[in-house]
Amino acid sequence: MIKPILASVALATAALCSTASAQDYPSKPITIVVPFSPGGATDIMSRTLAERLNARLGKPVLVENKPGAGTMIASEFVAKAAPDGHTVLLAASSLGIAPALYSKVNYDPIKDFTPISQVASVVHVLSVHPSLPAKNVSELISWVKANPAKANYGSVGAGTSTHLESELFNTMGGIKMEHVPYKGSAPALIDLVSGNINVMFDAYASSKPFINDNKIRLLAVTTSQRSKLLPDVPTVAESGLPGYEAMPWLGFVAPAKTPAAVVNKFHAELAEVLKEPAVQEKFQSLGLEIIGNSPSEFAAFLQKDIVKWAKVVKDSGAKAD
């Protein structure tokens, strides 16, 4: 009888500790680690959320930028942080992509993190230089097949979502465009406008000024459904490449073994913040569509996303090191 009693006591103690940790949380400032440099859409989004979470949680919520190594520096830092909910990562799609692309990754995207919420999707678009005769995806694929020596695409860096979106396009379209990596959207877009490259997948927020000025031609959005921000723009799938889908995302994860009660409390407050009209307006201005799903929904999505992009990397032979 002793063992069952001890087991019951242990379970009761664990439950009490979990409840206490939720009641006491947060007991100190929370740090949101952002894997990108200050000033970009992800950084601005993080600071918007930090300000509102600060007001709801009653403790300072700080943003710490740790860019570099395809977001692996920030990811590894948070994976090794104390699992108490006071250090969280504003993860991007690259969290799960990196292990397939790099020969050495010092974290496991599933085992080393606890999903909190997939906050938003980043609206990405496919654009071309106006000199190309292509007015839709079908025509672009035909042009690439007819001009293999001229066809190239720019990305915001090897291993980024824009790189893999393009490689997925190559693989599904049965074509081969040369990859020209850049260090960010700005230099890549400058070369797209000048005609040094002729195709690019990129975030709508950064491409928008050039699209509006007719310096580049917008062909499609990358998601499976049309974007609420661009309802008149077709998807890649409906414009000539059936089955194509790419949805770059941003979401919060905590270190593995963070108590469920703490995760649920952070998620609950975040969900309320994402309902605020001012926050929704800010996200829209940044080219972001709010998702705000549950920890379990995010966990299921993350597992599927890792498998999908690992296959793209394998099929295309893409490498980042």
C-alpha positions as a printed Julia matrix, in Angstrom:
321×3 Matrix{Float64}:
  0.0    0.0     0.0
  2.93   2.34    0.57
  3.88   2.78   -3.1
  0.36   3.78   -4.3
  0.1    6.26   -1.4
  3.5    7.76   -2.23
  2.53   7.99   -5.89
 -0.7    9.78   -4.99
  1.17  12.21   -2.78
  3.67  12.88   -5.56
  0.9   13.57   -8.08
 -0.91  15.86   -5.68
  2.31  17.74   -4.92
  3.04  18.15   -8.63
 -0.46  19.47   -9.24
 -0.13  21.96   -6.37
  3.26  23.12   -7.65
  1.85  23.57  -11.14
 -1.05  25.62   -9.81
  1.28  27.68   -7.66
  3.62  28.34  -10.54
  0.7   29.63  -12.6
 -0.53  31.85   -9.75
  2.94  33.27   -9.15
  3.71  33.71  -12.86
  5.23  35.99  -13.86
  7.41  36.6   -10.82
  9.98  38.68  -12.71
 10.43  40.35  -16.13
  9.69  38.23  -19.21
 12.13  38.33  -22.11
 10.95  37.77  -25.68
 13.98  36.69  -27.7
 13.72  37.75  -31.35
 16.02  36.0   -33.88
 16.19  39.04  -36.18
 17.74  42.51  -36.11
 15.84  45.51  -34.71
 13.57  47.44  -37.04
 12.07  44.66  -39.15
  8.45  43.52  -39.18
  9.08  40.69  -36.7
 10.85  43.02  -34.29
  8.09  45.64  -34.53
  5.45  42.95  -34.0
  7.3   41.63  -30.95
  7.53  45.06  -29.36
  3.83  45.68  -29.99
  2.97  42.42  -28.23
  5.48  43.06  -25.44
  3.87  46.39  -24.62
  0.38  44.91  -24.43
  1.47  41.78  -22.52
  3.25  44.04  -20.04
 -0.05  45.77  -19.33
 -1.92  42.48  -18.87
  0.68  40.49  -16.92
  1.8   43.28  -14.61
  5.5   42.66  -15.14
  7.96  44.15  -17.63
  8.03  42.27  -20.94
 11.32  42.96  -22.72
 12.48  42.28  -26.27
 16.02  41.02  -26.83
 17.33  40.73  -30.39
 19.69  37.83  -31.1
 20.07  37.66  -34.89
 22.39  35.39  -36.81
 23.06  31.86  -38.07
 19.68  31.46  -39.72
 17.91  32.19  -36.38
 19.83  29.36  -34.67
 21.62  31.64  -32.17
 18.34  32.8   -30.64
 16.78  29.34  -30.81
 19.69  27.68  -29.02
 19.73  30.41  -26.38
 16.07  29.88  -25.49
 16.36  26.08  -25.64
 18.92  26.32  -22.82
 17.01  28.89  -20.76
 15.23  28.07  -17.5
 11.85  26.42  -18.24
  9.82  28.85  -16.15
  8.1   30.96  -18.82
 10.25  34.03  -18.24
 12.25  33.51  -21.46
 10.34  32.79  -24.66
 11.3   32.72  -28.32
  9.44  34.52  -31.07
 10.2   31.68  -33.47
  9.99  31.79  -37.26
  9.56  29.02  -39.83
 13.32  28.54  -39.76
 13.07  26.96  -36.29
 12.0   23.7   -37.9
 13.76  24.19  -41.24
 17.3   24.6   -39.87
 17.92  20.93  -38.9
 17.37  19.87  -42.51
 19.56  22.62  -43.95
 22.54  22.83  -41.62
 25.03  20.09  -40.81
 25.16  21.15  -37.14
 22.16  22.37  -35.18
 22.4   22.48  -31.38
 18.71  22.07  -30.65
 15.79  19.82  -31.54
 12.74  21.87  -32.67
 10.35  19.36  -31.08
 12.15  17.99  -28.01
 13.73  21.24  -26.81
 10.7   23.54  -26.97
  7.14  23.84  -25.69
  4.79  25.46  -28.24
  2.65  28.32  -26.93
  0.91  29.79  -29.98
  1.4   30.28  -33.69
  0.86  34.03  -33.64
  0.69  34.99  -37.31
  1.46  34.09  -40.87
  3.62  36.35  -42.99
  2.03  37.22  -46.31
  4.56  36.28  -48.99
  4.23  37.07  -52.68
  5.79  36.01  -55.96
  6.94  38.94  -58.1
  8.93  39.33  -61.32
 10.78  42.06  -63.16
  8.38  43.9   -65.53
 10.52  42.98  -68.56
  9.42  39.34  -68.24
  6.43  38.5   -70.46
  4.86  36.44  -67.65
  1.55  37.76  -66.32
  0.76  34.67  -64.24
  2.45  31.58  -62.79
  1.79  29.38  -65.84
  3.44  31.92  -68.11
  6.38  32.27  -65.73
  7.0   28.52  -65.74
  6.81  28.48  -69.55
  9.27  31.37  -69.76
 11.74  29.66  -67.42
 11.58  26.46  -69.46
 12.25  28.45  -72.64
 15.03  30.54  -71.06
 16.88  28.29  -68.59
 20.15  30.21  -68.89
 18.49  33.53  -67.99
 16.21  32.34  -65.21
 17.27  33.22  -61.66
 15.67  34.16  -58.37
 16.74  36.19  -55.39
 16.26  35.26  -51.75
 16.86  37.05  -48.47
 19.52  34.46  -47.65
 20.38  30.8   -47.91
 18.15  28.71  -45.71
 15.43  31.32  -45.35
 11.77  30.75  -46.18
 12.15  32.76  -49.41
 14.92  30.38  -50.5
 12.88  27.25  -49.82
  9.68  28.68  -51.3
 11.6   29.19  -54.53
 13.05  25.68  -54.42
  9.58  24.24  -53.84
  8.46  26.22  -56.89
 11.39  24.82  -58.89
 10.67  21.24  -57.86
  6.91  21.34  -58.38
  7.21  23.27  -61.65
  9.85  20.98  -63.11
 12.14  23.95  -63.69
 15.54  25.18  -62.5
 16.11  28.81  -61.66
 19.54  29.8   -60.34
 19.59  30.88  -56.69
 21.09  34.3   -55.91
 21.15  34.82  -52.12
 21.26  38.27  -50.51
 21.6   39.58  -46.97
 18.03  40.74  -46.58
 15.09  41.95  -48.65
 16.38  45.44  -49.44
 19.42  44.49  -51.58
 17.5   41.68  -53.28
 14.62  43.98  -54.2
 17.02  46.59  -55.54
 18.46  43.98  -57.9
 14.98  42.78  -58.86
 13.95  46.34  -59.72
 17.15  46.85  -61.73
 16.73  43.56  -63.59
 19.84  41.85  -62.22
 17.52  39.08  -61.02
 14.14  38.36  -62.54
 12.09  36.44  -59.95
 11.62  36.73  -56.19
  9.5   35.37  -53.37
  9.35  37.93  -50.57
  7.23  39.33  -47.76
  4.46  41.55  -49.11
  5.31  44.26  -46.57
  8.78  44.83  -48.06
  7.74  44.31  -51.7
  4.64  46.5   -51.5
  6.25  49.91  -52.31
  7.86  48.51  -55.47
  4.65  46.77  -56.5
  2.65  49.97  -56.01
  5.15  51.92  -58.12
  4.98  49.26  -60.88
  8.7   48.62  -60.54
  8.03  44.9   -60.08
  5.02  42.82  -61.18
  3.02  40.93  -58.56
  1.89  37.5   -59.77
  0.56  35.59  -56.78
  0.49  34.92  -53.03
  2.09  31.77  -51.67
 -0.63  30.56  -49.29
 -3.24  27.9   -50.09
 -6.06  30.47  -49.82
 -6.11  34.06  -50.99
 -4.86  36.55  -48.44
 -7.31  38.86  -46.67
 -4.79  41.62  -47.31
 -4.75  40.91  -51.09
 -8.14  39.39  -51.92
 -7.82  40.13  -55.65
 -4.44  38.44  -56.04
 -4.52  34.72  -56.96
 -2.55  32.05  -55.15
  0.38  30.33  -56.84
 -1.73  27.17  -56.88
 -4.68  28.68  -58.73
 -2.43  30.7   -61.05
 -0.65  27.73  -62.59
  0.95  25.41  -60.04
 -1.75  23.27  -58.36
 -0.9   22.04  -54.88
  1.71  24.72  -54.15
  1.52  26.17  -50.65
  4.02  28.02  -48.49
  3.09  29.85  -45.31
  5.93  31.49  -43.4
  4.9   31.85  -39.77
  5.82  33.45  -36.47
  4.98  31.99  -33.08
  5.92  31.78  -29.44
  7.72  28.77  -27.96
  9.17  28.27  -24.48
 11.94  25.93  -23.32
 10.94  22.28  -22.97
  9.43  21.29  -19.6
  7.89  24.71  -19.02
  4.85  23.96  -16.8
  1.59  23.62  -18.73
 -0.13  26.06  -16.35
  2.46  28.73  -17.17
  2.18  28.07  -20.9
 -1.61  28.28  -20.7
 -1.5   31.55  -18.78
  0.85  33.18  -21.31
 -1.33  31.84  -24.13
 -4.54  33.14  -22.54
 -3.15  36.66  -22.15
 -1.68  36.6   -25.66
 -5.05  35.53  -27.09
 -6.7   38.58  -25.51
 -3.98  40.88  -26.85
 -4.48  39.54  -30.38
 -8.17  40.52  -30.18
 -7.36  44.2   -29.63
 -8.28  46.35  -32.68
 -5.08  48.41  -32.42
 -2.97  45.25  -32.45
 -4.89  43.83  -35.41
 -4.43  47.09  -37.3
 -0.69  47.05  -36.56
 -0.34  43.46  -37.78
 -2.15  44.3   -41.0
  0.21  47.24  -41.64
  3.13  44.82  -41.25
  1.7   42.33  -43.77
  0.82  39.8   -41.07
 -2.35  37.73  -40.69
 -3.22  36.77  -37.11
 -3.58  33.05  -36.3
 -3.43  32.8   -32.5
 -3.99  29.04  -32.21
 -3.68  26.85  -29.1
 -0.48  25.17  -27.83
 -1.7   21.75  -29.04
 -2.71  23.09  -32.45
  0.64  24.81  -32.84
  2.47  21.62  -31.83
  0.62  19.6   -34.47
  1.28  22.23  -37.13
  4.98  22.42  -36.24
  5.48  18.68  -36.67
  3.85  18.72  -40.13
  5.79  21.82  -41.19
  9.13  20.24  -40.26
  8.37  17.16  -42.37
  7.23  19.27  -45.33
 10.31  21.46  -45.54
 12.72  18.61  -44.84
 11.34  16.98  -48.0
 11.8   20.22  -49.97
 15.41  20.44  -48.8
 16.04  16.79  -49.73
 14.36  17.03  -53.14
 16.1   20.27  -54.09
 19.48  19.52  -52.56
 19.44  22.94  -50.88
 22.11  23.58  -48.26
 22.97  26.6   -46.15
 26.52  25.7   -45.08
